[in-house]
Amino acid sequence: MPAYATNMRLKFPILALILEIITIILYAVFAVYDDGIGHDSHHNATESN
């Protein structure tokens, strides 16, 4: 087996793990979750008074 094949065998899993960690961090930073506060202030437009 050539030396470059062994080198790539080590590099690819490390690169994949680093990219996965970066994806998780970016998702945690940019994801917006609804905390449920302030829902009672919304009014339904189809509601008749």
N, C-alpha and C positions, 0 to 999 in steps of 0.2 A: 504494500500500500504506500503510495507516495506521501511525502511529508505534508504537502498542502491539504490532502484529504483528511489527515488526522487533525490538522490545525482547524479546518472548517468544521469537523465533527465536534470540536470544543467551542468554537465561536458561535455557531448558530443557536444552540440552546441558551447560551448566555444572552445573546442579542434578543431572542424571543422573550425571555424572562424580563429583560429590561424594558422592552416595548410594552409588555403586559402591565408592568408596574406603572409606567408612564400613563397608560390608558386609564387605569384605575384611579390614579391621582387626578387626572384631568376630569374624569367623570365626577369625582367627589367635589371638585372645585366648582364646576359649572352646572351641576344638577340642581334644580330648584324643587324643593319639596313643599307641599301644601301642609301647613301646620294646623289648619282647621280653625284658626282665629278669625273672627269677623264674618262668618257665614250668615249670621242672623241679620246683618245690615243689608244683605242683598234682597231685592224684591223681584218677584216673578212678574214679567210684563204682561202675561196672559191672565193674571189674577184680576177678577172683577171685584170692585169695592162697593 
